[in-house]
Every structure is written in structure tokens, then in C-alpha cells.
């Protein structure tokens, strides 16, 4: 038996022992004996319960259609969402964003995309109704694209700042090697399960041209107003992404 197979069996045994509780019908003596054995196995194999439990998390894939002009902004926000939520992701054709990762992380990424998409729709409608848009000197589509790029730039920077703050907080709470080890385990799990999909990705590079700096600034201000924190007890049910205007 190779080391990987042996370790997988040990982790399965630890999970089975950890499930032996009084609440589940075991006597107190049986539960205590199981807990002692769990501690012994964790020490012998240099594991933590966090790592053992993480191995049981399911990876899921979500396909999210984004139609119309909302995609112009969301495709620039998408990488920052992936970094914050620790997911893999890619675009498929001219419509779909695809998320892959541990289920809670994918749910959070889906929620954030929905929140940002709805905020863009609201803020763009407000900008269209204002005097600055009415006094534009550039073609309408060039102005609106600049607004969307400013919005996406600000939201992306906010998401990256949130990711840095979370990483710093976790480093403080999980001093030592345990926190770092769990992050590496998580990355390894997602990498292994992603490779099993057989999906071949390639990087595509593109750039944008901002034709109207004023509209870009209004978009950035709008991006600063987006509420990015998940509500307490909130799930991924942020509603469907808006179709956008054509």
C-alpha cells in the first residue's frame, strides 16, 4: 500500500472514530476511548482535525450565464472574486462564467457576482438619468463602457483588499504552521479535483480603452458604494444576475 492510500485510510478511520459520540448512541466509555484513539492517530500521522474534515468537503461546479453589457464589467471583476473566494474559474464562450471549488466558496463567489451584477444595473441606470450623462460629448456606448470599466476597477480593488485583510486576520488567528498547512491542503484538494475534470484552460489577455475619464470616475464612485459583505446567515441565493442593456 502506498503512502497516499494509507493516509486516506487513516483519515477515514479518524472520521469514523470522531463520529462515535454519546449523542449517536455510544456509551460514555466508548466515546472517550474513540476520542483518545483519534488523538493518538492525529499525533502519529501529524494531522489536524481541520485537515481531516477538509478532505471530506465536496467540490462543485457552477455555470453562471451573464448576458448583455453586464459582462463588460463582470469579466474584469471575476478574477478578484476568484481570489477572494479561493475558487478556480473560467469563461466559456461569450456568455457563461464557470466556478469550481469547495461548495461554501463557490456559493460565496456566486453570491458576490449576483450582488455586483445587480449593483451595476442600478448604478448605471442612475448614471444614465443624471446630468453628467446628458452632457456627454463622447458616443453613448463609449461613455457607458468607460463607466463600467471604472465600476469594475473599483470593485475589483475592493475585493482584493478584502482578500488581503482576510489573509492577515487568518494569519493572526492561526499563528504557527497549522493555518498555512490547511491553506496548502485546501489548494491541493481543489487542484486534484480540478485536474480530474479534464478541463484544459488557456490564458487570454485583453486590454481596455477608457474614452471618457469623467464617466470612468463616476463608475469608480459607484463601485465604492456596492455592499460586498454577505448578510448573516446568507446563502448563495443572491438572485439571478441581470441581463444588462444592449
C-alpha positions in Angstrom: 0.0 0.0 0.0 1.5 3.4 -0.9 1.7 6.3 1.5 -1.2 8.2 -0.1 -3.6 5.2 0.2 -2.5 4.5 3.8 -3.1 8.1 4.7 -6.5 8.1 3.1 -7.5 5.0 5.2 -6.2 6.7 8.4 -8.3 9.8 7.7 -11.3 7.6 7.1 -10.7 5.8 10.4 -10.3 9.1 12.2 -13.6 10.4 10.8 -15.4 7.2 11.8 -14.0 7.3 15.3 -14.9 11.0 15.7 -18.5 10.1 14.9 -18.7 7.8 17.9 -20.3 10.1 20.4 -22.8 9.7 23.2 -25.4 11.7 21.1 -25.1 9.0 18.5 -25.8 6.1 20.8 -22.3 5.3 22.1 -21.7 4.8 25.8 -19.6 7.5 27.5 -16.7 5.0 27.9 -16.9 4.1 24.1 -16.9 7.8 23.2 -13.9 8.6 25.4 -12.0 5.6 24.0 -12.7 6.8 20.5 -11.6 10.3 21.3 -8.4 9.0 22.8 -7.7 6.9 19.7 -8.4 10.0 17.4 -5.8 12.0 19.4 -3.3 9.2 19.1 -3.8 8.8 15.3 -3.6 12.6 14.7 -0.3 12.7 16.7 1.3 9.7 14.9 0.4 10.9 11.4 1.0 14.6 12.1 -2.6 15.6 11.1 -5.2 18.0 12.5 -8.9 17.6 12.6 -9.2 20.6 10.3 -7.3 18.8 7.6 -9.2 15.6 8.1 -12.6 17.4 7.8 -11.4 19.5 4.9 -10.8 16.3 2.9 -14.5 15.5 3.1 -15.6 18.8 1.6 -17.2 18.4 -1.8 -16.1 20.4 -4.8 -18.8 21.7 -7.0 -19.1 23.4 -10.4 -21.5 26.2 -11.1 -22.2 27.7 -14.6 -23.5 31.3 -14.4 -24.8 32.9 -17.6 -24.2 36.6 -17.9 -25.8 38.3 -20.9 -25.6 41.8 -22.3 -23.5 44.7 -21.2 -23.1 43.4 -17.6 -20.4 41.1 -18.9 -18.2 44.1 -19.8 -17.8 44.9 -16.2 -18.1 41.4 -14.6 -15.4 39.8 -16.7 -12.9 42.3 -15.1 -14.3 41.7 -11.6 -14.4 37.9 -12.0 -10.6 37.2 -11.2 -10.9 39.2 -8.0 -13.9 37.2 -6.9 -12.0 34.0 -7.5 -9.0 35.3 -5.5 -11.2 36.3 -2.5 -13.3 33.1 -2.6 -10.3 30.8 -3.3 -12.1 29.2 -6.3 -11.0 28.2 -9.8 -12.9 29.7 -12.6 -13.0 30.3 -16.3 -15.2 31.9 -19.0 -17.0 29.7 -21.6 -17.8 31.4 -24.8 -19.4 34.8 -24.8 -22.0 34.1 -22.1 -21.0 31.8 -19.2 -18.8 32.2 -16.2 -17.9 28.9 -14.6 -16.9 28.5 -10.9 -15.2 25.5 -9.3 -14.2 24.9 -5.8 -15.3 23.8 -2.3 -19.1 24.3 -2.1 -19.1 27.1 0.5 -16.5 29.1 -1.5 -18.5 28.6 -4.8 -21.6 29.7 -3.0 -19.9 32.9 -1.8 -18.5 33.6 -5.3 -21.9 33.1 -6.9 -23.4 35.5 -4.3 -20.9 38.2 -4.9 -21.3 38.0 -8.7 -25.0 38.4 -8.2 -24.6 41.4 -5.8 -22.2 43.1 -8.1 -24.3 42.5 -11.2 -27.4 43.9 -9.6 -25.5 46.9 -8.3 -24.1 47.7 -11.7 -27.6 47.6 -13.2 -28.9 50.0 -10.5 -25.9 52.4 -10.6 -25.8 52.5 -14.4 -29.5 53.4 -14.6 -28.9 56.2 -12.0 -25.9 57.5 -14.1 -28.0 57.4 -17.3 -30.6 59.5 -15.7 -28.1 62.2 -14.5 -26.9 65.4 -15.9 -23.4 64.3 -16.5 -24.5 61.6 -18.9 -26.9 64.0 -20.6 -24.0 66.4 -21.2 -21.7 63.8 -22.7 -19.6 64.6 -25.7 -18.5 61.1 -26.5 -20.8 58.5 -28.1 -23.2 56.9 -25.6 -21.7 53.4 -25.8 -18.1 54.7 -25.3 -19.3 56.7 -22.2 -21.1 53.7 -20.7 -18.2 51.4 -21.3 -16.0 53.8 -19.5 -18.5 53.9 -16.6 -18.5 50.1 -16.5 -14.7 49.9 -16.5 -14.5 52.4 -13.7 -17.1 50.4 -11.7 -15.2 47.1 -12.3 -11.8 48.6 -11.4 -13.1 49.9 -8.1 -15.0 46.7 -7.1 -12.0 44.5 -8.1 -9.7 46.6 -5.9 -12.1 46.4 -3.0 -12.4 42.6 -3.3 -8.6 42.2 -3.4 -8.3 44.4 -0.3 -10.8 42.2 1.4 -8.8 39.1 0.4 -5.6 40.7 1.9 -7.4 41.6 5.1 -8.8 38.1 5.5 -5.4 36.6 4.9 -3.8 38.8 7.5 -6.6 38.1 10.0 -6.3 34.3 9.5 -2.5 34.5 9.9 -3.0 36.3 13.2 -5.6 33.8 14.4 -3.8 30.7 13.3 -0.2 31.5 14.3 2.3 28.9 13.5 2.2 26.3 10.8 -1.4 25.0 11.2 -3.1 27.8 9.3 -0.6 27.7 6.5 -0.9 23.9 6.3 -4.7 24.0 6.0 -4.4 26.6 3.2 -2.0 24.3 1.3 -4.2 21.3 1.8 -7.2 23.2 0.5 -5.3 24.3 -2.6 -4.1 20.7 -3.1 -7.6 19.3 -2.8 -9.1 21.8 -5.3 -6.1 21.2 -7.7 -6.6 17.4 -7.6 -10.3 17.6 -8.2 -10.0 20.2 -10.9 -7.5 18.0 -12.8 -10.0 15.2 -12.6 -12.4 17.3 -14.6 -10.1 17.1 -17.6 -10.7 20.8 -18.5 -7.9 22.4 -20.4 -7.7 26.2 -19.9 -5.7 28.8 -21.7 -5.0 32.4 -20.7 -6.5 35.1 -22.8 -5.1 38.6 -22.4 -7.0 41.8 -23.4 -6.9 45.5 -22.6 -9.5 48.3 -22.4 -9.5 51.8 -23.7 -11.2 54.4 -21.4 -12.7 57.1 -23.7 -14.3 59.2 -21.0 -12.3 59.7 -17.8 -15.3 61.5 -16.2 -17.6 58.5 -16.8 -14.8 56.2 -15.5 -14.7 58.3 -12.3 -18.4 58.1 -11.9 -18.2 54.3 -12.3 -15.5 54.1 -9.7 -17.5 56.0 -7.3 -20.5 53.7 -7.9 -18.2 50.7 -7.4 -17.3 52.1 -4.0 -20.9 52.0 -2.9 -21.5 48.3 -3.6 -22.3 46.3 -0.4 -19.9 43.3 -0.7 -20.4 41.7 2.7 -22.6 38.6 2.9 -25.5 39.1 5.2 -25.5 37.0 8.4 -26.9 33.6 7.6 -27.0 34.4 3.9 -26.5 31.7 1.3 -25.7 31.9 -2.4 -29.3 33.0 -3.1 -28.4 36.4 -4.3 -30.8 36.2 -7.2 -30.1 35.9 -10.8 -27.6 38.1 -12.5 -29.1 40.9 -14.5 -29.1 40.5 -18.3 -27.9 44.1 -18.8 -28.6 46.5 -21.5 -27.5 46.1 -25.1 
